[in-house]
Amino acid sequence: MPEQLAAVANGAAAPAGPPVLEAVDVTKHFPVHGKSGGRLASAHRRVVHAVEDASLALYPGRVTALVGESGSGKSTLARILAGLYQRTSGEVLLRGQPVSATRGRAFRRHVGDVQLILQDPYGSFNPMLRVATHLLRAVRIHEPQLSAEERRARAAELLEQVHLRPASQFLEKFPHELSGGQLQRVSIARGLAARPAVILADEPVSNLDVSIRLGVLNLLAELTTERQVALLYVTHDVASARYFASQTAVMYAGQLIESGPSEQVVSEPAHPYTRLLISSAPDPARASRAGQVADVGQPPSLISPPAGCRFHPRCPLAMPECATQAPPRFELGQGRWTRCWLYRDGTTSEKATTTSPDPSDREVSGP
């Protein structure tokens, strides 16, 4: 494991201080719109249950990974934390204080403290403007007291901080003249202009060539340790989460279903969905005792999610109560928890750690 990633991933499981940014029982519903008349007449009364009762804490100097398949709600949760989406219920706390502003100075302060790095660097920049224009605008917004000469020096400094050297060579380039990795570094530099306390990285390397992903992750790890920022790493790649993040939270169908130290979550997953996610990802270092879970279906509709545990239509270990009762949060010790009825007694279920039966041995209802 590279040195920078190891330093972050092996961080203390129990942070010394309070979280800098926190989601508390956050829920987000999006209304479903349809044409009036016919069978779609009632569409305005339906909603997409994108995020349900999600709680997540981000700590200074620590990387937390949010893992899940496409459509699980992880990007929606990141945008709620960034203030781009308004939550339906629940709270977002910044340094212990509720965040409620949607515009004005209070909102600008929140955006300055919490910066979002998007997945597609090419979609994050105006292709008609040079890199210098993008960075100078960010510096002018967050440090308006600087003179024009000082702003340009600050823009060059930001490029140096993300290892784009010499900075003068990159300032006058257009976005299309840079590689994906270089442009993502410019995106990170633009975020650093605000001197943020939190960085929300939404799939920051998934659009990059495999050969340059490690360099970007190393840069984020460096910023986390040197600047003591809190970093949320949103990804579908559970293998990279294991090596990059000290904590991993797993999301399925809008709900957080497991969380704990990354090494333990990946090597000894508790929830059957986590085991399915891990078994589908190539990772030669994965412990064999993690077992295999056969995929027996597709994620459910978030407009009409199933009752009980949302994973039960796909779960080979589902029990009768899984279809009717949503499991609460069961604490597993050492900072780990899961939402699965297999752990109702508060201890690790032997059934959950054995290889799952063939899905054809049980009747599976549709999503």
C-alpha positions in Angstrom: 0.0 0.0 0.0 1.4 3.4 -0.9 2.7 5.4 2.2 0.2 8.2 2.0 -2.8 5.9 1.7 -1.6 3.7 4.5 -1.2 6.7 6.8 -4.8 7.8 6.3 -6.4 4.3 6.1 -4.7 3.2 9.3 -5.9 6.3 11.2 -7.4 5.9 14.7 -10.8 4.3 14.7 -11.9 6.6 17.6 -11.3 10.3 16.7 -10.1 12.5 19.5 -12.5 15.4 18.8 -16.0 16.0 17.7 -17.1 15.7 14.0 -16.7 18.8 11.8 -19.7 17.8 9.6 -22.5 15.5 10.5 -25.7 14.2 9.0 -28.3 13.2 11.6 -31.3 11.1 10.5 -31.3 12.9 7.1 -34.1 12.0 4.7 -34.5 13.2 1.1 -37.6 12.6 -1.1 -37.8 13.8 -4.7 -41.3 14.3 -6.1 -42.2 12.2 -9.1 -43.7 14.3 -11.9 -45.9 12.9 -14.7 -48.4 14.0 -17.3 -51.9 14.9 -16.0 -54.7 12.5 -16.7 -54.9 8.8 -17.1 -53.0 6.5 -14.8 -50.3 9.2 -14.2 -52.8 11.6 -12.6 -51.6 10.8 -9.1 -47.9 11.0 -10.0 -47.5 14.2 -8.1 -48.3 12.4 -4.8 -45.5 9.9 -5.3 -41.9 10.4 -4.3 -38.5 8.8 -4.8 -37.1 7.7 -1.4 -33.6 8.7 -2.3 -32.2 8.8 1.3 -33.8 7.5 4.4 -32.7 8.3 8.0 -29.0 8.5 7.2 -26.6 9.5 9.9 -22.9 10.0 9.1 -20.1 11.9 10.8 -16.9 13.3 9.2 -13.8 14.0 11.4 -10.8 16.2 10.8 -7.8 14.4 9.3 -9.8 11.3 8.5 -11.2 9.8 5.3 -14.6 8.2 5.5 -15.7 6.1 2.5 -19.3 6.0 1.5 -19.8 2.8 -0.6 -22.7 1.5 -2.7 -23.8 0.6 -6.1 -25.2 3.1 -8.6 -28.5 4.5 -7.5 -27.9 3.7 -3.8 -28.2 7.4 -2.8 -24.6 8.1 -1.8 -24.2 11.0 -4.2 -27.5 12.5 -3.0 -26.3 12.4 0.6 -23.0 14.1 -0.4 -25.0 16.9 -2.1 -27.2 17.3 0.9 -24.0 17.7 3.0 -22.7 20.2 0.5 -25.9 22.2 0.7 -26.9 21.6 -2.9 -30.0 19.6 -2.0 -32.4 20.6 0.7 -33.3 17.7 3.0 -36.8 16.5 3.6 -36.1 15.9 7.3 -33.2 15.5 9.7 -30.3 17.8 10.4 -26.9 18.7 9.0 -24.5 20.0 11.6 -21.3 22.0 10.9 -19.1 22.2 13.9 -22.1 21.2 16.0 -24.4 23.9 14.7 -27.4 23.2 12.5 -27.1 24.2 8.8 -30.3 25.7 7.5 -29.4 28.6 5.1 -30.0 28.1 1.4 -28.8 31.5 0.3 -27.0 34.6 1.5 -23.9 35.0 3.6 -24.6 32.0 5.8 -24.9 29.7 2.8 -21.7 31.1 1.3 -19.9 30.4 4.6 -21.1 26.8 4.5 -20.0 26.4 0.9 -16.6 27.8 1.8 -16.2 25.3 4.6 -17.6 22.3 2.6 -16.3 21.8 -0.9 -17.6 19.2 -3.4 -15.4 17.6 -6.0 -17.4 16.1 -8.8 -16.9 12.9 -10.7 -16.4 14.3 -14.2 -13.7 17.0 -14.3 -14.5 18.0 -17.9 -18.1 18.7 -16.9 -16.9 20.9 -14.0 -15.3 23.6 -16.1 -16.4 26.0 -18.8 -14.5 24.8 -21.9 -14.3 28.4 -23.3 -12.3 29.7 -20.3 -8.7 29.2 -19.3 -7.6 27.5 -16.1 -6.5 30.8 -14.8 -10.0 32.3 -15.2 -11.6 29.5 -13.2 -9.0 29.7 -10.4 -9.0 33.5 -10.2 -12.8 33.6 -9.9 -12.6 31.1 -7.0 -9.9 33.1 -5.3 -11.8 36.4 -5.8 -14.9 34.9 -4.2 -13.2 33.5 -1.1 -10.4 36.1 -0.6 -11.9 39.3 -1.9 -9.3 41.4 -0.1 -6.5 40.3 -2.4 -5.2 42.5 -5.2 -5.2 41.3 -8.8 -1.5 40.5 -8.6 -2.0 38.6 -5.3 -4.9 36.7 -6.7 -2.8 35.4 -9.6 0.0 34.5 -7.2 -2.6 32.6 -5.1 -3.9 30.8 -8.2 -0.3 29.7 -9.0 0.2 28.6 -5.4 -3.0 26.4 -5.6 -1.7 24.6 -8.7 1.6 24.0 -6.9 -0.2 22.5 -4.0 -1.8 19.9 -6.3 1.5 19.1 -7.9 0.9 20.8 -11.3 4.3 22.3 -11.9 5.3 24.7 -13.3 2.1 26.5 -12.5 2.5 29.1 -15.2 2.4 26.3 -17.8 -1.1 25.3 -16.7 -2.7 28.6 -15.9 -3.0 29.6 -19.6 -4.4 26.3 -20.8 -8.0 25.5 -21.7 -9.6 22.5 -20.0 -9.5 20.4 -23.1 -5.7 20.8 -23.3 -5.3 18.9 -20.0 -5.6 15.2 -19.3 -8.4 13.9 -17.0 -6.0 13.5 -14.1 -4.6 17.0 -14.5 -8.0 18.6 -14.8 -9.2 16.7 -11.7 -6.2 18.2 -9.9 -7.3 21.7 -11.1 -10.8 20.9 -9.7 -9.2 20.1 -6.3 -7.1 23.3 -6.5 -10.3 25.3 -7.1 -11.8 23.7 -4.0 -8.7 24.5 -1.9 -9.2 28.2 -2.8 -11.9 28.3 -0.1 -9.6 26.7 2.5 -12.3 24.2 3.3 -12.7 22.2 6.5 -14.5 19.4 4.6 -14.0 17.9 1.1 -16.7 15.8 -0.4 -15.1 13.8 -3.2 -17.9 12.2 -5.3 -16.3 9.4 -7.3 -13.2 11.5 -7.9 -11.2 8.9 -9.8 -13.9 6.7 -11.5 -13.6 8.7 -14.8 -9.8 8.6 -14.8 -7.4 6.0 -16.3 -6.4 3.3 -13.9 -2.8 4.3 -14.2 -3.4 7.8 -12.8 -6.0 7.1 -10.2 -3.5 6.3 -7.5 -1.8 9.7 -7.9 -5.1 11.6 -7.3 -5.9 9.4 -4.3 -2.4 10.1 -2.9 -3.0 13.8 -3.4 -6.3 13.7 -1.4 -4.6 11.6 1.3 -1.9 14.2 1.5 -4.4 17.0 1.8 -6.3 15.1 4.5 -3.3 14.6 6.7 -1.4 17.9 6.2 -4.5 20.2 6.3 -6.5 18.1 8.7 -9.6 18.3 6.5 -12.4 15.8 6.8 -12.8 13.9 3.6 -15.8 11.9 2.4 -14.8 9.5 -0.4 -17.9 8.5 -2.3 -17.3 5.4 -4.4 -18.6 2.1 -5.7 -15.1 0.6 -5.5 -15.0 -1.1 -2.2 -11.4 -2.2 -2.8 -10.1 1.3 -3.0 -12.2 2.3 0.1 -10.4 -0.4 2.0 -7.0 1.0 1.3 -7.8 4.7 1.3 -10.3 5.2 4.1 -10.1 4.6 7.8 -13.9 4.2 8.1 -16.3 2.8 5.6 -20.1 3.2 5.5 -22.2 1.0 3.2 -25.4 2.3 1.5 -28.1 0.3 -0.1 -31.4 1.6 -1.6 -31.1 5.0 0.2 -30.3 3.5 3.6 -27.0 3.1 5.5 -26.8 -0.5 6.4 -23.3 -1.0 7.8 -20.4 1.0 9.1 -17.0 0.4 10.8 -13.3 0.4 10.3 -12.6 -0.2 6.6 -10.3 -3.2 7.1 -12.9 -5.0 9.2 -15.9 -4.1 7.0 -14.1 -5.5 3.9 -12.4 -8.6 5.5 -15.3 -9.5 7.8 -18.5 -7.9 6.3 -21.5 -8.2 8.5 -24.5 -7.4 6.2 -25.3 -9.8 3.4 -25.4 -6.9 1.0 -21.9 -5.8 1.9 -20.7 -9.4 1.2 -22.4 -9.2 -2.2 -20.7 -5.9 -2.9 -17.3 -7.2 -1.9 -17.6 -10.5 -3.8 -18.4 -8.6 -7.0 -15.2 -6.5 -6.7 -11.8 -8.0 -7.7 -9.5 -7.9 -4.7 -6.8 -10.6 -4.3 -6.1 -9.5 -0.7 -9.7 -10.1 0.4 -10.0 -12.7 3.2 -11.7 -15.9 2.0 -13.8 -16.0 5.1 -15.8 -13.1 3.8 -17.8 -15.7 1.8 -19.8 -15.3 -1.3 -23.3 -14.1 -1.8 -25.1 -14.9 -5.0 -26.9 -12.0 -6.7 -30.5 -13.0 -7.1 -32.1 -9.8 -8.3 -31.9 -6.1 -8.9 -32.1 -3.1 -6.5 -35.7 -2.2 -5.6 -37.7 0.7 -6.9 -37.1 3.7 -4.7 -40.6 5.0 -5.6 -42.2 1.9 -4.0 -39.4 0.4 -1.8 -40.1 -3.0 -0.3 -41.3 -3.2 3.3 -39.0 -4.3 6.1 -35.3 -4.7 5.1 -34.9 -3.3 1.6 -32.4 -6.0 0.7 -34.6 -8.9 1.6 -35.9 -9.6 -1.9 -32.3 -10.3 -3.0 -31.0 -11.8 0.3 -30.4 -15.6 0.5 -30.4 -15.4 4.3 -33.8 -13.5 4.5 -36.1 -14.5 7.4 -39.9 -13.9 7.7 -39.4 -10.7 9.8 -37.1 -9.3 7.1 -40.1 -8.8 4.8 -42.2 -6.9 7.4 -39.9 -5.1 9.9 -37.1 -2.7 9.1 -34.1 -3.8 11.2 -32.8 -1.3 13.7 -29.1 -0.5 14.2 -27.3 -3.3 16.0 -23.9 -2.4 17.6 -21.2 -5.0 17.0 -18.4 -3.4 19.0 -15.1 -1.8 18.0 -17.0 1.0 16.3 -19.0 -1.3 14.0 -22.7 -1.5 13.5 -25.2 -3.0 11.0 -28.9 -3.1 10.2 -29.6 -6.8 9.8 -31.9 -9.1 11.8 -29.1 -11.7 11.9 -27.6 -9.7 14.7 -30.6 -9.2 16.9 -28.8 -10.7 19.9 -26.0 -8.2 19.7 -23.4 -10.7 18.7 -22.0 -11.8 15.4 -24.3 -14.3 13.8 -22.7 -17.6 12.8 -25.2 -17.9 10.0 -24.1 -14.6 8.6 -20.4 -15.6 8.4 -20.9 -18.8 6.5 -21.1 -19.2 2.8 -24.6 -18.4 1.6 -26.8 -21.1 0.3 -27.7 -21.4 -3.4 -30.4 -18.8 -4.1 -32.4 -21.4 -5.9 -33.0 -23.2 -2.6 -35.3 -20.4 -1.4 -38.3 -18.6 -2.9 -37.4 -15.1 -3.8 -40.0 -12.4 -4.3 -39.4 -9.7 -6.9 -38.2 -6.2 -6.0 
